[in-house]
Amino acid sequence: MTDHGRQDFERFTGPNPAGTEEVASAHANSQDNARLPIGVVLEISGSGSQIALDLQRLNECMKDADPSIALAGQVGSQIKIRVGDSWLLANVRDQRKDRRTDGGIIAHIDFLGEGSEEKLTGRINGFKRGVTRYPIPGAMIYPATTRDLEQIYASDGRASITIGKVFPTKDIRAGLYIDAMLGKHFALLGSTGTGKSTSAALILHRICEAAPKGHIVMIDPHGEYAAAFRTTGQILDVSNLQMPYWLMNFEEHCEVLLSSSGNERQVDADILAKCLLAARSKNRLAQTMGKITVDSPIPYLLSDFGNILQDEMGKLDKATSSAPFMRIKGKLDEIKADPRYQFMFSGMLVGDTMVEFIGKIFRMPGHGRPISIIDVSGVPSDITSTVVAVLSRLVFDFAIWSRDEKTRPVLLVCEEAHRYVPNEKNADGSSVGKILSRIAKEGRKYGISLGLITQRPSDLAEGVLSQCGTIISMRLNNDRDQAFVRAAMPEGARGFLDSIPALRNRECIICGEGVAIPIRVTFDNLEEHKRPASEDPSFVELWSKDGGEEELVERVVMRWRSQG
């Protein structure tokens, strides 16, 4: 600590100046650690400050029974600074030894917010984010107590869900403000094995308990979440999804039916548009509506589409190539014959079931099951992104066309989000990336909330992550991922960010709109029957038993061959 700091520190020993005897007795009693300063402000800037800490006082605080005081002054801990008759709360970002004095530590802090002082106890009261009045160099620094943090993290009356405990306290509950979190999108990030899937299930379970008539759609690419929501959600997979092919718009039809590239693709697309519009126009519904477009969700028969394609090919003069028609016809026949595509391209799905399908997917009405889990693990890999695109676009289009109604907000949760909204380097121009980017940018105007879950934030489109108002970051092992999250998080959370590589499993840093100030949280334990099926296999246990392998291989091969 500087000489100036040392003089001030010795002169000022608590909320009120005290005599030497009082100081000695306070030092003897660890309960008075909260009343004694641990350092002094050296310099001030807009978002943070440099402070000097006293090593002897930090060591005294470490023995305190209050875990918040015990961590006072350490990286990631909270400290408070007196400014007039109020307290300013800050987070310690880093530390280094002060070479000029023995037992001195220089640290940088980030300001979090301020609150008034309770006259009797000296605690923080009426805490608000942001700073209106800055301290001056020489101002004293005190440990933030658990009682202070209780006031800071206490709910301000808005609807919230509790998901765990605030680090380092033992009993302060960590809450998320539902409206603020969902109103401006959220992202859950974390490396594989950090407990990300279980944490996602915990947050969704808590939302469902708080809003039992909600409308949540979750895209589940690995079939993990069916086990977690079997009793509280509608589980949809290739066996019961029954998604009509005619719900696809023109761009999605192109992704499925066109295999060419370059100039040939444009020729194929023109033919596809002409034939698709003609097939849609044959429906009685189209005739009653008057003018329709190639994107209108009007049912059509695959046989009609094939016949129109054949007729158009028959009209060709000999000089024109029939190759584009043959390519589209070949792909159509291939899809119709492939049993893996039956959940979407079945002749049984020609009826006008759009109202029922949207009601089933969006849980309108929910019948006590506010979440639908759409397991796309059984969908053929070449059309998985198209299926996700159709579902995401239905959410967006429904929101746009229901603006005149009393809005029913929909939460769309996308697991493995980096697969669908990749960064520029990995972008393939697919329709799913475009629609999810559009939802991220415009969705909240129409009552759509987006929840992105990913273990590779650096592979995610940067613009999409920056649209997420709340970021929940678990441990990230990769340097690129850490840097990416650091760039997306607000300035006041920088001190917390440095602890991301050191987080334990089921721990996270939460910052943004969903919390009053950035917090480090230990997630609650989730009951066994509410957990997703994402447990890592025990190699030692499974490799120490044998028996029944021949029958197992036979059953697997049978399923493999039947693709079901």
C-alpha positions in Angstrom: 0.0 0.0 0.0 1.3 3.5 -0.7 2.5 5.7 2.2 -0.6 8.0 1.6 -2.8 4.9 1.8 -1.1 3.7 5.0 -1.5 7.0 6.8 -5.2 7.2 5.9 -5.7 3.5 6.7 -4.3 4.0 10.2 -6.3 7.2 10.8 -9.7 5.8 9.6 -10.8 2.5 11.1 -14.5 2.0 10.4 -17.7 3.7 9.3 -16.9 6.2 12.1 -13.3 7.2 13.2 -12.4 5.2 16.4 -9.7 5.4 19.1 -6.7 3.1 19.4 -8.1 0.9 22.1 -11.3 0.3 20.1 -9.1 -0.6 17.1 -7.2 -3.1 19.2 -10.3 -4.8 20.6 -11.8 -4.9 17.1 -8.7 -6.6 15.8 -9.0 -9.1 18.5 -12.6 -9.9 17.6 -13.1 -11.3 14.1 -16.7 -10.2 14.2 -15.5 -6.6 13.7 -13.7 -7.4 10.5 -16.6 -5.9 8.6 -16.1 -2.5 10.4 -12.4 -2.3 9.7 -11.0 -1.2 6.3 -8.9 -3.5 4.3 -7.5 -1.0 1.9 -7.7 2.4 0.2 -8.6 3.8 -3.3 -5.5 5.0 -5.3 -7.0 6.1 -8.6 -10.4 6.3 -10.3 -11.6 5.8 -13.9 -15.1 5.5 -15.4 -15.7 1.8 -15.1 -13.2 0.8 -12.4 -10.3 1.8 -10.2 -6.9 0.9 -8.8 -6.8 0.2 -5.1 -4.2 -0.8 -2.4 -5.0 -3.6 0.0 -3.3 -4.5 3.3 -2.0 -8.1 3.4 -2.2 -8.2 7.2 -5.9 -7.2 7.1 -6.6 -9.8 4.4 -5.1 -12.5 6.5 -7.2 -11.4 9.5 -10.3 -11.5 7.3 -9.5 -15.1 6.1 -10.2 -16.4 9.6 -13.6 -14.9 9.7 -16.7 -17.2 10.0 -18.5 -15.2 7.3 -17.4 -16.7 4.0 -17.9 -13.3 2.2 -15.5 -11.5 4.6 -13.1 -14.5 4.5 -12.7 -13.9 0.7 -12.6 -10.1 0.9 -10.0 -8.6 -1.4 -9.3 -11.8 -3.3 -9.9 -12.0 -7.0 -13.6 -12.4 -7.8 -14.7 -11.2 -4.4 -16.9 -8.1 -3.6 -15.7 -5.1 -1.6 -17.5 -1.9 -0.7 -16.3 1.7 -0.7 -17.9 4.6 1.3 -19.0 7.5 -0.8 -20.7 10.2 1.4 -23.7 8.4 3.1 -23.9 5.6 0.6 -21.9 2.5 -0.3 -20.4 1.6 -3.7 -20.0 -2.1 -4.5 -17.1 -3.3 -6.6 -15.6 -6.6 -7.8 -11.9 -7.3 -7.5 -10.5 -8.1 -11.0 -6.8 -8.8 -10.3 -4.0 -8.5 -7.7 -0.2 -7.9 -7.7 2.4 -7.2 -5.0 3.2 -3.6 -4.4 7.0 -3.5 -4.7 7.3 -0.2 -2.8 6.0 -1.5 0.5 6.0 -4.7 2.5 2.6 -6.3 2.9 1.0 -4.1 0.3 -1.1 -5.4 -2.7 -2.2 -3.4 -5.7 -5.5 -4.5 -7.3 -8.0 -3.3 -10.0 -11.7 -3.3 -9.3 -14.8 -3.0 -11.5 -17.8 -1.0 -10.1 -21.1 -2.9 -9.9 -23.6 -0.5 -8.3 -24.5 1.5 -5.2 -26.9 1.5 -2.3 -27.7 3.6 0.7 -26.4 2.8 4.2 -28.6 1.4 7.0 -27.8 3.8 9.9 -28.0 1.2 12.7 -26.1 -1.6 11.1 -23.9 0.1 8.4 -25.1 -2.4 5.8 -26.0 -1.7 2.2 -29.7 -1.0 1.5 -31.7 -0.3 -1.7 -29.0 -1.5 -4.0 -29.1 -0.3 -7.7 -26.9 -1.2 -10.7 -24.7 1.6 -12.0 -22.7 4.4 -10.4 -23.9 8.0 -9.9 -21.3 9.2 -7.5 -17.6 8.1 -7.7 -15.3 7.8 -4.7 -12.2 9.9 -4.5 -8.6 8.7 -4.1 -8.0 8.0 -0.4 -11.5 6.6 0.2 -11.5 3.5 2.5 -12.4 0.0 1.3 -14.3 -2.5 3.4 -15.2 -6.2 3.0 -18.8 -6.9 1.7 -20.5 -9.1 4.3 -23.0 -11.9 3.6 -25.8 -9.6 5.0 -24.7 -6.9 2.5 -24.9 -9.5 -0.3 -28.3 -10.6 0.8 -29.6 -7.1 0.3 -27.9 -6.8 -3.1 -29.1 -10.2 -4.5 -32.6 -9.9 -2.9 -35.3 -9.9 -5.5 -36.7 -6.5 -6.3 -40.3 -7.9 -6.7 -40.0 -8.9 -10.3 -41.0 -12.5 -11.3 -37.9 -14.7 -10.7 -36.7 -18.3 -10.5 -34.0 -19.5 -8.1 -31.3 -21.9 -9.6 -28.6 -22.2 -7.0 -26.4 -20.5 -4.3 -24.4 -17.3 -4.8 -20.6 -18.0 -4.4 -19.0 -17.8 -1.8 -22.1 -17.7 0.5 -23.7 -20.7 2.0 -27.3 -19.6 2.0 -28.0 -16.7 -0.4 -30.2 -18.0 -3.3 -29.3 -17.0 -6.8 -32.2 -15.7 -8.8 -32.9 -15.0 -12.5 -35.5 -12.5 -13.5 -37.6 -14.4 -16.0 -39.0 -11.4 -18.0 -35.6 -9.7 -18.3 -33.8 -12.9 -19.2 -36.3 -14.1 -21.8 -37.2 -10.7 -23.1 -33.7 -10.1 -24.5 -32.5 -13.7 -25.2 -30.0 -15.8 -23.2 -27.0 -18.0 -23.9 -25.7 -20.9 -21.8 -22.1 -21.7 -22.6 -19.7 -24.3 -21.2 -17.2 -27.0 -22.3 -18.2 -30.6 -22.6 -18.5 -32.3 -19.2 -19.1 -29.2 -17.1 -22.8 -30.1 -16.4 -24.2 -27.9 -19.2 -27.1 -30.1 -20.2 -28.2 -30.7 -16.5 -28.0 -26.9 -15.9 -30.1 -26.2 -19.0 -32.7 -28.8 -17.8 -32.7 -27.2 -14.3 -33.3 -23.7 -15.7 -36.1 -25.0 -18.0 -37.7 -27.0 -15.2 -37.8 -23.9 -13.0 -39.3 -21.8 -15.8 -42.0 -24.5 -16.4 -42.8 -24.5 -12.6 -43.1 -20.7 -12.6 -45.1 -20.5 -15.8 -47.1 -23.8 -16.2 -49.0 -22.4 -19.2 -45.9 -21.4 -21.1 -44.9 -22.1 -24.7 -41.4 -23.5 -24.9 -39.9 -25.3 -28.0 -36.6 -27.1 -27.5 -34.5 -28.4 -30.4 -32.6 -31.5 -29.0 -30.0 -32.8 -31.5 -28.8 -35.8 -29.3 -32.0 -37.1 -27.8 -30.8 -36.1 -24.3 -33.7 -34.1 -22.9 -36.6 -36.6 -23.5 -35.7 -38.3 -20.2 -35.7 -35.0 -18.3 -39.2 -33.8 -19.5 -41.0 -37.1 -19.9 -43.7 -36.1 -17.3 -43.8 -32.4 -17.9 -43.2 -32.0 -21.7 -44.4 -33.3 -25.0 -41.7 -35.5 -26.6 -41.6 -35.4 -30.4 -39.2 -37.4 -32.6 -39.3 -39.0 -36.0 -41.9 -41.6 -34.8 -44.6 -39.0 -33.9 -43.5 -35.6 -35.3 -45.4 -35.9 -38.6 -44.1 -32.6 -40.0 -45.8 -31.9 -43.4 -43.4 -31.3 -46.3 -45.6 -28.6 -47.7 -44.9 -26.4 -44.7 -41.4 -25.7 -46.2 -40.9 -22.4 -48.0 -39.2 -22.2 -51.4 -35.7 -21.8 -50.0 -36.1 -24.9 -47.8 -37.5 -26.9 -50.8 -34.3 -25.9 -52.7 -32.1 -27.3 -49.8 -33.9 -30.6 -49.9 -34.5 -31.2 -53.6 -31.6 -29.5 -55.4 -28.2 -31.2 -55.5 -26.6 -29.0 -58.2 -24.3 -25.9 -57.7 -23.3 -22.8 -59.6 -25.2 -21.8 -62.8 -27.0 -25.2 -62.9 -28.5 -24.5 -59.4 -30.2 -21.3 -60.6 -31.7 -23.2 -63.6 -32.9 -26.0 -61.3 -34.3 -23.4 -58.8 -36.3 -21.6 -61.6 -37.9 -24.9 -62.7 -38.6 -25.9 -59.0 -40.3 -22.6 -58.3 -42.6 -22.9 -61.4 -43.6 -26.5 -60.7 -44.1 -25.9 -56.9 -46.4 -22.9 -57.5 -48.4 -24.9 -60.0 -48.7 -27.8 -57.5 -49.8 -25.6 -54.7 -52.3 -23.8 -57.0 -54.1 -27.1 -57.6 -55.4 -27.2 -54.0 -58.9 -26.1 -53.4 -57.7 -23.9 -50.6 -55.5 -21.9 -53.0 -58.4 -21.4 -55.4 -60.5 -19.9 -52.6 -57.7 -17.6 -51.5 -57.0 -16.0 -54.9 -53.3 -15.1 -55.3 -50.7 -17.3 -53.6 -46.9 -17.4 -53.7 -44.4 -20.2 -53.9 -43.8 -19.7 -50.1 -47.5 -20.0 -49.1 -48.0 -22.9 -46.7 -50.7 -24.5 -48.9 -50.8 -28.3 -49.1 -50.0 -30.0 -52.4 -49.7 -33.6 -53.5 -46.2 -35.0 -54.2 -47.7 -36.9 -57.1 -49.1 -33.6 -58.5 -45.7 -32.0 -58.2 -44.1 -35.0 -60.0 -46.7 -35.0 -62.8 -46.3 -31.2 -63.4 -42.5 -31.7 -63.5 -43.0 -34.5 -66.1 -45.4 -32.3 -68.2 -43.0 -29.4 -68.2 -40.3 -31.7 -69.4 -42.6 -33.0 -72.2 -43.0 -29.4 -73.5 -39.3 -29.1 -74.1 -38.1 -28.8 -77.7 -35.3 -31.1 -78.7 -32.5 -28.4 -78.3 -33.2 -27.9 -74.6 -31.6 -30.2 -72.0 -33.9 -32.3 -69.8 -31.1 -32.8 -67.2 -32.5 -30.2 -64.7 -35.9 -31.9 -64.7 -34.3 -35.3 -64.3 -32.2 -34.2 -61.4 -35.2 -32.8 -59.4 -37.4 -35.9 -60.4 -34.6 -38.3 -59.3 -34.2 -36.5 -55.9 -38.0 -36.5 -55.3 -38.3 -40.2 -56.1 -35.3 -41.0 -53.9 -36.9 -39.1 -50.9 -40.3 -40.7 -51.4 -38.8 -44.2 -51.4 -36.5 -43.7 -48.4 -38.2 -44.8 -45.2 -36.0 -42.4 -43.1 -37.9 -39.4 -44.6 -41.4 -40.8 -43.9 -41.8 -38.5 -40.8 -42.0 -35.6 -43.3 -42.4 -36.8 -46.9 -45.3 -39.3 -46.4 -48.4 -39.4 -48.6 -50.4 -39.4 -45.4 -49.2 -35.8 -44.6 -51.1 -34.1 -47.4 -54.1 -33.0 -45.3 -54.3 -29.5 -44.0 -53.0 -30.1 -40.5 -51.2 -26.8 -40.0 -53.4 -25.6 -37.1 -53.0 -28.9 -35.2 -49.3 -29.1 -36.0 -48.6 -25.6 -34.7 -50.8 -26.2 -31.6 -48.8 -29.4 -30.9 -45.4 -27.8 -31.4 -46.0 -24.5 -29.6 -48.1 -26.1 -26.8 -51.3 -24.1 -27.6 -53.1 -25.3 -25.5 -50.4 -26.9 -23.4 -52.6 -29.4 -21.4 -50.2 -29.0 -18.4 -47.1 -29.7 -20.6 -45.6 -26.2 -21.3 -42.5 -27.5 -23.2 -42.1 -29.6 -26.4 -38.8 -31.4 -26.8 -38.1 -32.0 -30.5 -35.6 -34.8 -30.8 -33.9 -34.5 -34.2 -31.3 -37.2 -33.5 -33.2 -39.6 -35.8 -33.6 -37.2 -38.7 -31.3 -37.9 -41.7 -28.2 -35.7 -41.3 -28.6 -34.1 -44.8 -32.0 -32.5 -43.8 -31.5 -31.9 -40.1 -30.7 -28.3 -40.6 -33.7 -27.9 -42.9 -36.0 -29.4 -40.3 -34.7 -27.0 -37.6 -35.1 -24.1 -40.1 -38.7 -25.0 -40.7 -39.5 -25.2 -37.0 -37.6 -21.9 -36.2 -39.3 -20.1 -39.2 -42.8 -21.3 -38.0 -42.1 -19.7 -34.6 -41.1 -16.4 -36.3 -43.9 -16.4 -38.9 -46.5 -17.3 -36.3 -45.3 -14.4 -34.1 -45.5 -12.0 -37.1 -49.0 -13.0 -38.2 -50.3 -13.0 -34.6 -49.4 -9.3 -33.9 -53.1 -8.3 -33.9 -53.9 -11.0 -31.3 -53.1 -10.9 -27.6 -49.5 -12.0 -27.9 -48.4 -15.4 -26.7 -44.6 -15.3 -26.3 -42.7 -18.4 -27.4 -39.3 -19.5 -26.1 -37.1 -21.3 -28.7 -34.2 -23.2 -27.1 -31.5 -24.4 -29.4 -29.0 -27.0 -28.1 -25.6 -27.2 -30.0 -26.4 -23.8 -31.4 -23.0 -23.5 -33.2 -24.2 -26.2 -35.6 -27.1 -24.0 -36.8 -25.7 -20.5 -36.5 -22.0 -20.8 -37.4 -19.6 -17.9 -37.6 -18.6 -16.5 -41.0 -15.7 -18.9 -41.4 -18.0 -21.9 -41.2 -21.1 -20.4 -42.7 -22.7 -22.4 -45.5 -25.5 -20.0 -46.3 -28.2 -22.4 -45.0 -31.7 -21.2 -44.2 -31.4 -22.2 -40.6 -28.6 -19.8 -39.9 -30.5 -16.9 -41.6 -33.7 -17.5 -39.6 -32.0 -17.9 -36.2 -29.9 -14.8 -36.9 -33.2 -12.9 -37.7 -34.9 -14.2 -34.5 -31.8 -13.0 -32.5 -32.0 -9.5 -34.0 -35.8 -9.0 -34.3 -37.5 -11.7 -32.3 -38.1 -9.8 -29.1 -40.2 -7.2 -30.9 -42.6 -10.0 -31.7 -42.5 -11.9 -28.4 -40.0 -14.6 -29.4 -37.2 -15.4 -26.9 -34.1 -17.3 -28.1 -32.1 -19.6 -25.8 -28.7 -20.7 -27.2 -26.8 -23.6 -25.6 -23.3 -24.3 -27.0 -19.8 -25.6 -25.9 -18.1 -23.7 -28.7 -19.1 -20.0 -28.5 -16.2 -19.0 -30.8 -17.8 -21.1 -33.6 -21.1 -19.2 -33.0 -22.0 -16.2 -35.2 -20.7 -13.2 -33.3 -23.7 -11.0 -34.0 -26.0 -13.7 -32.5 -24.2 -14.0 -29.2 -24.0 -10.2 -28.8 -27.8 -10.1 -29.1 -28.1 -12.3 -25.9 -28.9 -10.0 -23.0 -28.1 -12.6 -20.4 -25.0 -14.8 -20.6 -24.6 -17.9 -18.3 -21.0 -19.1 -18.7 -19.8 -22.3 -17.2 -16.1 -23.4 -17.4 -14.6 -22.9 -20.8 -11.2 -24.6 -21.4 -10.4 -23.2 -24.9 -8.6 -19.8 -25.0 -10.5 -18.7 -28.2 -13.9 -19.4 -26.5 -12.8 -17.5 -23.4 -11.8 -14.5 -25.5 -15.0 -14.6 -27.4 -17.2 -14.6 -24.3 -15.0 -11.8 -22.8 -15.8 -9.6 -25.8 -19.6 -10.3 -25.5 -19.9 -9.7 -21.7 -20.4 -6.2 -20.2 -17.4 -4.3 -18.7 -18.5 -4.8 -15.1 -18.2 -8.5 -15.4 -14.5 -8.6 -16.4 -13.3 -9.7 -12.9 -15.7 -12.6 -13.0 -14.6 -13.6 -16.5 -11.0 -14.3 -15.4 -12.4 -17.0 -13.2 -14.2 -18.9 -16.0 -11.3 -21.4 -16.6 -11.2 -22.1 -12.8 -14.9 -22.8 -12.4 -15.9 -26.2 -10.9 -18.5 -28.4 -12.5 -22.1 -27.1 -12.0 -20.7 -23.6 -11.4 -21.3 -20.6 -13.6 -20.9 -16.8 -14.0 -24.1 -15.0 -14.9 -24.2 -11.5 -16.1 -26.6 -9.2 -18.1 -30.3 -8.4 -17.9 -31.4 -11.5 -16.0 -29.4 -10.6 -12.8 -29.1 -7.4 -10.7 -25.3 -7.6 -10.9 -22.8 -10.2 -12.3 -22.7 -13.3 -10.0 -21.0 -16.6 -9.6 -23.4 -19.3 -8.9 -23.3 -23.0 -7.8 -26.3 -24.7 -9.4 -28.7 -26.7 -7.3 -28.7 -30.5 -7.5 -31.4 -31.7 -9.9 -33.5 -34.8 -9.0 -32.5 -37.9 -10.8 -35.7 -38.2 -12.8 -35.4 -34.6 -14.1 -31.9 -35.0 -15.5 -31.1 -35.4 -19.2 -29.6 -38.6 -20.5 -26.2 -37.1 -20.9 -24.2 -39.1 -18.3 -20.7 -40.1 -19.4 -20.3 -43.9 -19.5 -18.1 -45.6 -16.9 -15.5 -47.4 -19.0 -14.1 -49.4 -16.0 -17.5 -50.6 -15.0 -18.8 -51.4 -18.5 -15.5 -53.1 -19.5 -15.4 -55.3 -16.4 -18.5 -57.3 -17.4 -19.4 -59.4 -20.5 -22.2 -61.6 -21.8 -25.0 -61.1 -24.3 -22.8 -59.3 -26.9 -23.8 -61.5 -29.8 -27.6 -60.8 -29.3 -26.7 -57.1 -28.8 -24.8 -56.9 -32.1 -27.7 -58.7 -33.9 -30.3 -56.2 -32.5 -28.2 -53.2 -33.4 -27.6 -54.4 -37.0 -31.3 -55.1 -37.4 -32.1 -51.5 -36.3 -29.3 -50.1 -38.5 -30.7 -51.9 -41.6 -34.2 -50.8 -41.0 -33.1 -47.2 -40.2 -35.7 -46.9 -37.5 
